[in-house]
Amino acid sequence: MTDTPTPAQIAQVQSNLTNMQAFNDYVYNQGGSSRITNAYLLMTIQDNNDLGLNIGLNLMEGMFWAVGGMLGPIGNFAASFLSGMLSYWADSENTPPSLNQTFASLFLRIQAQSLAVDTALATYYQDVAGNWNTSFTYNGVTCTMEDLSTFQFPAETDPEFEKMAAASIFALDQYIWSTVMKINYVVTLWELTSGPTIFPGSEGDPPVSWDEMFIQKNPAYYNTWSWHNSSGCGDTTGWEINEYNLGTGAGVFTDGSMSNEACAYLFIDSADGVVINENGLYARATVFNNLGLRTATQIVNDSGPTGEKLSVGYLRAMAEHRTLGTLILREGRDKVQQSIIDKAHEDPVFARDVVARPRQTLEAFLGVKIPETIALTVIGESPRKFGIVIPIKKSE
């Protein structure tokens, strides 16, 4: 390590600082602002809160760190220097004054951080010799100003610049989605009080085809399965299904699912290894298992709602004659019930949904509203499950 840089070394460092500044601007202008807006719009969440300095820095650290390993030592040095500089700012004593304030949104915070990166690089450009031994460490890798004199960071006209920028924009997109989901979304396991769902089949033939149909109709879900051997006493052998939902939280009246449009952008696959969008951000298993999202369990049972009042939506449906009661009066209970049975027999995904989420599924299928003040139970019969309905006795 030298204490005094040569003019050639200073010129090389300044060239790299200029190209890094162009890289930072390009990534923000081409990806940073639009990716934030896109994520919030697709997830139908308002970007009206400052997520804080540390989260903002983490987003951009990950964005720069994505170029590590690209172009060999060049990418590693650049990633360590840029990511390390942001990490250095996390210490309150080193935080640039422009970032040590509250912003109205994540959009504005990332905008301010990108500008702060430009300002810092410009400051180093003006005094390379005075910052010659300045170093930054990120993920165990240290880079000094002197290191920036040993390679050439690609200029904006270099095709390698575009490759590195694309990797950074994609990484930023991933970090934005994972961050917003961790704050606003929950993974819900659906459990039936009647026991787990056992799908018939052979041990060497998992229910992938059924899962693909299910995910097509329920894109915010993720199914796992394991082989179940009968224990006798009416038990059945087959595939035991575990069903998970990604959304704002499930309840009796809604599953709170993430929007179909958001799911189409987010997920690479349906079942593990079954690609449905090669440009997606994450594999489904990664989102549900590895991003650290909150978890919950939704128990589906036959207990009636308590203390519920008729919603405005139901009262509006009454005025429009779009309630379950008016449908039964118009067509008869037997006909309505038979249409549900026929649909379940022809559509295995509907058969599952109408048991796990009867209210939402039947409202969508029948085109009606069901009053919140009544309980609704659908039983899917199996060799170990039998259901019977005793109608209300009519007054004489």
C-alpha positions as MATLAB code, in Angstrom:
seq = 'MTDTPTPAQIAQVQSNLTNMQAFNDYVYNQGGSSRITNAYLLMTIQDNNDLGLNIGLNLMEGMFWAVGGMLGPIGNFAASFLSGMLSYWADSENTPPSLNQTFASLFLRIQAQSLAVDTALATYYQDVAGNWNTSFTYNGVTCTMEDLSTFQFPAETDPEFEKMAAASIFALDQYIWSTVMKINYVVTLWELTSGPTIFPGSEGDPPVSWDEMFIQKNPAYYNTWSWHNSSGCGDTTGWEINEYNLGTGAGVFTDGSMSNEACAYLFIDSADGVVINENGLYARATVFNNLGLRTATQIVNDSGPTGEKLSVGYLRAMAEHRTLGTLILREGRDKVQQSIIDKAHEDPVFARDVVARPRQTLEAFLGVKIPETIALTVIGESPRKFGIVIPIKKSE';
ca = [
       0.000    0.000    0.000;
       1.347    3.407   -0.963;
       0.726    6.604    0.983;
       0.996    8.971   -1.953;
      -0.772    8.255   -5.256;
       0.815    9.030   -8.586;
      -0.958   11.306  -11.096;
      -1.779    8.224  -13.186;
      -3.341    6.508  -10.178;
      -5.380    9.615   -9.324;
      -6.644    9.798  -12.894;
      -7.624    6.128  -12.838;
      -9.514    6.522   -9.548;
     -11.311    9.606  -10.865;
     -12.310    7.711  -13.997;
     -13.789    4.913  -11.877;
     -15.556    7.333   -9.554;
     -17.113    9.051  -12.582;
     -18.277    5.720  -14.005;
     -19.637    4.612  -10.610;
     -21.565    7.858  -10.382;
     -23.027    7.217  -13.847;
     -23.851    3.665  -12.756;
     -25.667    4.883   -9.634;
     -27.670    7.403  -11.660;
     -28.528    4.859  -14.341;
     -29.732    2.227  -11.879;
     -31.873    4.733  -10.009;
     -33.321    6.379  -13.110;
     -33.976    3.113  -14.946;
     -35.052    1.026  -11.997;
     -35.117    2.600   -8.576;
     -38.003    4.990   -8.902;
     -40.164    2.861  -11.208;
     -39.666   -0.363   -9.242;
     -40.826    1.272   -6.006;
     -43.919    2.719   -7.669;
     -44.663   -0.585   -9.407;
     -44.394   -2.628   -6.208;
     -46.712   -0.419   -4.184;
     -49.283   -0.175   -6.984;
     -49.391   -3.932   -7.614;
     -49.607   -4.698   -3.897;
     -52.307   -1.995   -3.543;
     -50.408   -0.373   -0.681;
     -49.758    3.342   -0.298;
     -46.151    4.472   -0.207;
     -46.832    7.052    2.483;
     -44.451    6.000    5.255;
     -40.723    6.386    5.758;
     -39.355    2.895    6.380;
     -36.288    4.409    8.034;
     -32.625    4.923    7.311;
     -31.490    1.345    7.904;
     -34.088   -0.205    5.596;
     -33.351    2.371    2.916;
     -29.622    1.729    3.137;
     -30.137   -2.046    3.096;
     -32.103   -1.772   -0.142;
     -29.323    0.081   -1.926;
     -26.553   -1.988   -0.333;
     -28.145   -5.087   -1.803;
     -28.523   -3.320   -5.131;
     -24.792   -2.557   -5.336;
     -23.712   -5.888   -3.828;
     -25.473   -7.673   -6.700;
     -22.548   -6.795   -9.008;
     -20.118   -8.671   -6.767;
     -18.660  -11.598   -8.667;
     -19.413   -9.978  -12.028;
     -16.290   -9.123  -14.057;
     -14.115  -10.811  -11.432;
     -12.175   -8.460   -9.105;
     -13.733   -5.403  -10.760;
     -17.230   -6.296   -9.628;
     -16.047   -7.359   -6.183;
     -14.163   -4.124   -5.571;
     -16.994   -1.968   -6.851;
     -19.589   -3.851   -4.799;
     -17.501   -3.626   -1.634;
     -16.779    0.060   -2.101;
     -20.323    1.208   -2.922;
     -22.135   -1.136   -0.520;
     -19.576   -0.468    2.195;
     -20.002    3.289    1.824;
     -23.744    2.918    2.442;
     -23.175    0.583    5.363;
     -20.767    3.153    6.838;
     -23.593    5.702    6.790;
     -25.716    3.522    9.086;
     -23.648    4.811   12.021;
     -25.376    8.002   13.137;
     -22.015    9.786   13.381;
     -21.367    9.114    9.690;
     -24.855    9.635    8.266;
     -24.984   12.413    5.676;
     -27.171   15.263    7.005;
     -29.426   14.973    3.935;
     -30.452   11.442    5.023;
     -30.761   12.084    8.743;
     -34.378   13.184    8.521;
     -37.857   11.782    8.037;
     -39.181   11.344    4.508;
     -42.789   11.080    3.379;
     -42.232    7.839    1.479;
     -39.750    5.136    0.547;
     -39.651    6.691   -2.941;
     -38.311    9.977   -1.538;
     -35.822    8.244    0.765;
     -34.262    6.201   -2.053;
     -34.191    9.317   -4.219;
     -32.292   11.175   -1.488;
     -29.908    8.253   -0.968;
     -29.080    8.063   -4.655;
     -28.296   11.789   -4.641;
     -26.151   11.332   -1.513;
     -24.137    8.614   -3.276;
     -23.496   11.005   -6.172;
     -22.410   13.730   -3.747;
     -20.033   11.408   -1.876;
     -18.416   10.124   -5.067;
     -18.002   13.697   -6.305;
     -16.329   14.648   -3.012;
     -13.850   11.782   -3.323;
     -13.201   12.786   -6.939;
     -12.149   16.267   -5.823;
      -9.619   14.953   -3.278;
      -8.386   11.495   -4.223;
      -5.037   11.949   -2.498;
      -6.635   13.079    0.770;
      -8.895   10.013    0.780;
      -6.280    7.601   -0.543;
      -6.435    5.263    2.471;
     -10.181    5.565    3.026;
     -11.641    2.062    3.153;
     -15.073    0.491    3.330;
     -15.922   -3.065    4.371;
     -19.013   -5.006    3.388;
     -19.729   -8.697    4.012;
     -16.137   -9.224    5.098;
     -14.598   -7.658    1.963;
     -12.631   -4.396    2.284;
     -11.930   -1.954   -0.528;
      -9.766    1.169   -0.341;
      -9.508    4.188   -2.586;
      -6.148    2.835   -3.695;
      -7.866   -0.335   -4.932;
      -9.889    1.805   -7.326;
      -6.653    2.588   -9.192;
      -6.060   -1.073  -10.084;
      -8.974   -1.707  -12.479;
     -11.347   -0.004  -14.904;
     -15.032    0.189  -13.942;
     -17.096   -0.098  -17.170;
     -18.255    3.124  -18.756;
     -21.897    3.565  -19.736;
     -21.002    2.777  -23.360;
     -19.572   -0.637  -22.362;
     -21.973   -3.616  -22.708;
     -20.691   -4.877  -19.346;
     -22.127   -1.715  -17.778;
     -25.604   -2.763  -18.946;
     -25.170   -6.293  -17.546;
     -24.140   -4.968  -14.142;
     -26.955   -2.408  -14.142;
     -29.537   -5.090  -14.989;
     -28.303   -7.248  -12.097;
     -28.504   -4.306   -9.687;
     -31.990   -3.263  -10.815;
     -33.255   -6.825  -10.425;
     -31.715   -7.093   -6.957;
     -33.263   -3.772   -5.946;
     -36.641   -4.999   -7.182;
     -36.293   -8.143   -5.063;
     -35.317   -6.166   -1.972;
     -38.209   -3.737   -2.407;
     -40.769   -6.535   -2.651;
     -39.354   -8.577    0.219;
     -39.190   -5.474    2.429;
     -42.735   -4.307    1.697;
     -44.126   -7.834    2.076;
     -42.448   -8.326    5.455;
     -44.142   -5.188    6.729;
     -47.601   -5.662    5.202;
     -48.181   -9.341    4.444;
     -48.611  -12.609    6.310;
     -48.362  -16.265    5.278;
     -51.468  -18.125    6.450;
     -51.769  -21.888    6.848;
     -55.334  -23.137    6.257;
     -56.449  -25.963    8.534;
     -59.792  -27.753    8.580;
     -61.253  -28.866   11.899;
     -62.308  -32.046   10.118;
     -58.685  -32.948    9.489;
     -56.191  -32.660    6.631;
     -57.141  -33.143    3.008;
     -55.967  -36.501    1.607;
     -55.809  -36.703   -2.179;
     -55.997  -40.196   -3.704;
     -53.121  -41.285   -5.895;
     -49.934  -43.291   -6.005;
     -46.783  -42.508   -4.057;
     -44.756  -42.045   -7.219;
     -47.201  -39.561   -8.728;
     -47.468  -36.369   -6.624;
     -50.425  -34.028   -7.301;
     -48.500  -31.543   -9.455;
     -51.194  -31.307  -12.153;
     -53.868  -30.555   -9.569;
     -51.576  -27.974   -7.978;
     -51.030  -26.203  -11.307;
     -54.803  -25.918  -11.783;
     -55.179  -24.723   -8.193;
     -52.495  -22.020   -8.492;
     -53.956  -20.803  -11.780;
     -57.223  -20.085   -9.944;
     -55.609  -19.147   -6.612;
     -52.309  -17.424   -7.521;
     -51.588  -16.180   -3.976;
     -51.305  -19.727   -2.603;
     -48.585  -22.336   -2.162;
     -49.230  -26.029   -1.620;
     -46.918  -28.622   -0.152;
     -47.653  -32.319    0.090;
     -46.404  -35.474    1.758;
     -47.361  -39.121    1.372;
     -49.800  -40.399    3.975;
     -50.319  -44.085    4.762;
     -53.690  -45.112    6.119;
     -53.829  -45.949    9.816;
     -57.118  -47.820    9.382;
     -60.455  -46.953   10.988;
     -61.749  -45.124    7.900;
     -58.422  -43.419    7.196;
     -57.256  -43.223    3.573;
     -53.893  -43.487    1.871;
     -52.846  -40.642   -0.386;
     -51.210  -37.223   -0.560;
     -51.716  -34.950    2.441;
     -51.973  -31.345    1.285;
     -50.835  -28.291    3.253;
     -52.255  -25.059    1.866;
     -50.704  -21.620    2.476;
     -51.898  -18.163    1.477;
     -49.996  -14.885    0.986;
     -51.964  -11.770    1.815;
     -52.926   -9.140    4.333;
     -54.490  -11.739    6.639;
     -57.310  -14.260    6.385;
     -60.663  -14.304    8.143;
     -64.147  -15.766    7.926;
     -65.236  -13.445    5.137;
     -62.059  -13.040    3.079;
     -58.673  -14.682    2.602;
     -56.986  -11.279    2.139;
     -55.005  -12.569   -0.845;
     -52.353  -10.581   -2.644;
     -53.761   -9.366   -5.960;
     -53.539  -11.607   -9.020;
     -51.500   -8.930  -10.809;
     -48.952   -8.778   -7.989;
     -48.660  -12.572   -7.944;
     -48.101  -12.654  -11.704;
     -45.174  -10.237  -11.285;
     -43.724  -11.842   -8.156;
     -43.682  -15.602   -8.676;
     -41.413  -17.561  -10.999;
     -43.205  -20.882  -10.549;
     -46.435  -22.562   -9.490;
     -45.313  -25.839   -7.951;
     -41.630  -26.214   -7.146;
     -39.713  -26.335  -10.414;
     -42.745  -25.607  -12.628;
     -41.869  -22.259  -14.247;
     -44.757  -19.945  -15.151;
     -42.833  -16.653  -15.372;
     -39.098  -16.796  -15.957;
     -38.910  -13.044  -15.299;
     -40.494  -13.340  -11.859;
     -38.652  -12.201   -8.754;
     -38.784  -15.279   -6.541;
     -39.589  -18.955   -6.514;
     -42.820  -19.548   -4.615;
     -41.085  -21.642   -1.943;
     -38.614  -18.793   -1.277;
     -41.405  -16.289   -0.656;
     -43.347  -18.586    1.646;
     -40.402  -20.099    3.518;
     -37.273  -17.961    3.336;
     -38.087  -14.233    3.348;
     -39.024  -14.014    7.019;
     -42.681  -13.090    6.502;
     -45.042  -13.298    9.459;
     -47.064  -16.501    9.760;
     -50.573  -17.307   10.983;
     -53.071  -20.171   10.965;
     -56.678  -19.938    9.791;
     -58.949  -22.618   11.255;
     -61.938  -23.405    9.047;
     -64.813  -24.730   11.165;
     -68.571  -24.761   11.322;
     -68.991  -22.270   14.140;
     -71.260  -19.380   13.265;
     -70.153  -15.761   13.307;
     -70.740  -13.944   16.569;
     -71.670  -10.303   16.927;
     -71.501   -9.710   13.192;
     -73.698   -7.118   11.519;
     -74.901   -7.022    7.947;
     -72.346   -5.234    5.806;
     -73.041   -2.374    3.447;
     -72.139   -4.735    0.623;
     -74.817   -7.206    1.676;
     -77.452   -4.496    2.103;
     -76.626   -3.263   -1.395;
     -76.937   -6.827   -2.717;
     -80.353   -7.102   -1.056;
     -81.561   -4.040   -2.942;
     -80.256   -5.579   -6.168;
     -81.773   -9.032   -5.389;
     -78.325  -10.659   -5.446;
     -78.427  -12.580   -2.156;
     -78.301  -16.304   -1.475;
     -81.811  -16.111   -0.054;
     -83.319  -14.566   -3.182;
     -81.497  -17.101   -5.363;
     -82.957  -20.013   -3.367;
     -86.441  -18.483   -3.474;
     -86.144  -18.051   -7.226;
     -84.602  -21.412   -8.192;
     -85.158  -23.659   -5.170;
     -82.701  -25.043   -2.683;
     -82.295  -28.399   -4.435;
     -81.314  -26.817   -7.738;
     -78.799  -24.443   -6.113;
     -77.293  -27.243   -4.051;
     -77.066  -29.564   -7.062;
     -75.263  -26.899   -9.111;
     -72.626  -26.689   -6.359;
     -72.256  -30.482   -6.238;
     -71.953  -30.733  -10.024;
     -69.285  -28.031  -10.084;
     -67.312  -29.776   -7.321;
     -67.457  -33.097   -9.184;
     -66.136  -31.600  -12.412;
     -63.581  -29.191  -10.903;
     -61.226  -30.580   -8.210;
     -59.901  -27.101   -7.428;
     -63.415  -25.791   -6.766;
     -64.070  -28.878   -4.624;
     -61.133  -27.942   -2.412;
     -61.882  -24.209   -2.337;
     -65.559  -24.602   -1.436;
     -64.608  -26.616    1.661;
     -61.667  -24.455    2.770;
     -63.191  -21.072    1.884;
     -66.941  -21.697    1.449;
     -68.210  -18.150    1.739;
     -65.854  -16.506   -0.743;
     -66.011  -19.459   -3.157;
     -69.802  -19.719   -3.236;
     -70.291  -15.966   -3.539;
     -68.033  -15.962   -6.600;
     -69.602  -19.091   -8.131;
     -73.247  -18.180   -7.529;
     -72.847  -14.451   -8.065;
     -74.536  -13.599   -4.770;
     -73.781  -12.194   -1.323;
     -74.209  -14.354    1.766;
     -75.218  -12.587    4.994;
     -72.445  -12.250    7.559;
     -74.875  -13.168   10.340;
     -75.188  -16.833    9.346;
     -72.746  -19.726    9.569;
     -71.835  -21.527    6.380;
     -70.465  -25.072    6.269;
     -69.539  -27.238    3.300;
     -68.464  -30.826    3.907;
     -66.489  -32.732    1.314;
     -67.320  -36.370    1.902;
     -64.605  -39.020    1.878;
     -64.279  -42.638    3.079;
     -63.717  -41.279    6.587;
     -66.039  -38.285    6.478;
     -69.828  -38.287    6.181;
     -72.164  -35.330    6.181;
     -75.901  -34.937    6.477;
     -78.151  -31.867    6.587;
     -81.305  -31.800    8.680;
     -83.495  -29.009    7.275;
     -85.459  -26.706    9.539;
     -88.837  -28.234   10.322;
     -91.554  -26.241    8.633;
     -94.294  -24.842   10.851;
     -97.715  -26.402   10.316;
];
